[in-house]
Each structure stands twice: as structure tokens, then as C-alpha cells.
Amino acid sequence: MSLVLLAISLSIALGLLAFRFAIFALPVMAGTAAFLQVHGGGAGFGLSFLAGLAGAAASVALVIAILGFARNPFLRLGALGLFAVPAAVAGYALAHGVAKHALEPGVMLTLICGGCGAVVAVAAMINLNALGQGLLDP
């Protein structure tokens, strides 16, 4: 019985952690891609690490600048959607990793994982919008 409660509490903690880290899905993806590109070109680990950090910072700075200076709501929604897509993939994978042991593969598992991906994507959009308004407002 205590093992079941531990599994439930860890699943809840993992879900909360996903909501907190969903905002960082795109920078991690951009940083990893920059690292692999520079490292594949023959650069050393240190230079590749710096390129990864620069790629991650550039992705965040671009979206924050768009959120801060753009007045067009569709442009702002596009910038938020750019962050939401990797967050949705991460939320789907998180739910699938947890729920695949409890449910058989099928429609119900797909619906639960898709719902979790949508919730994580919306949470990332809300968190990033609040971050963008908080940083650039006087």
C-alpha cells in the first residue's frame, strides 16, 4: 500500500516539475542543437558548450523581445506557440512514460497523454507570457 502511495506522490511531483520546467523546453532544445552542430563541426567541448548556451539564450531573448515589443496579438501568439510546441511534446512524453504502465495502449492512453501535453503547453504559454511582461514592463 505504501508503495502505491509513493508512486502516486512521485507522479504528482513529476507533473508539477513538468509544469515548472515547461518554459525551458525550447531553450534546452535550441541549446542542444547548437551544441551538437558546433561539436559535429570539429570544435572542442568548451566551445560547443558556449555555443549551446548562446543558442539557448538567443531563443529566450528573441521570444521575450517579441513579447515585449510586438503589438500584433497574432505575432505574440506565434512566439508563445513556438515555446508551447516543445513543451507539449515534453508533456505528452511525461504522461506516456507514467501512464503506459497503468493503461493498455489504445485510445484512452493517447487521450490522456494528449490532454497532459495540452495542459503543459498552456502552462508554458502562461508562464512565458508572465515572464515577458514582468521583464520588459517599467
WOFEN-V900823 format. One line per field, one symbol per residue. ss: DSSP state (2 for helix, 1 for strand, 0 for the rest). psi: psi as a letter, one per 30 degrees, with the letter a starting at -180 (. if undefined). burial: b if it has 24 or more other C-alpha atoms within 12 Angstrom, else e. A space follows every 50 residues. Layout:
BEGIN
ss=???
psi=???
burial=???
END
This chain:
BEGIN
ss=02222222222222222222222222222222222222220000222222 22222222222222222220002222222222222222222222222220 00000022222222222222222222222222222200
psi=efeeeeeeeeeeeeeeeeeegffgeeeeeeeeeeeeeeeffglleeeeee eeeeeeeeeeeeeeeeeefkfkfeeeeeeeeefeeeeeeeeeeeeeeeff ffllkaeeeeeeeeeeeeeeeeeeeeeeeeeeeeefk.
burial=eeeeeeeeeeeeeebeebbebbbbbbbbbbbbebbbebeeeeeeeeebee bbbbbbbebbebbbbbbbeeeeeeebeebbbbbbbbbbbbbbbbbbebbe eeeeeeeeeeebbbebbbbbbbbbbbbbbeebeeeeee
END
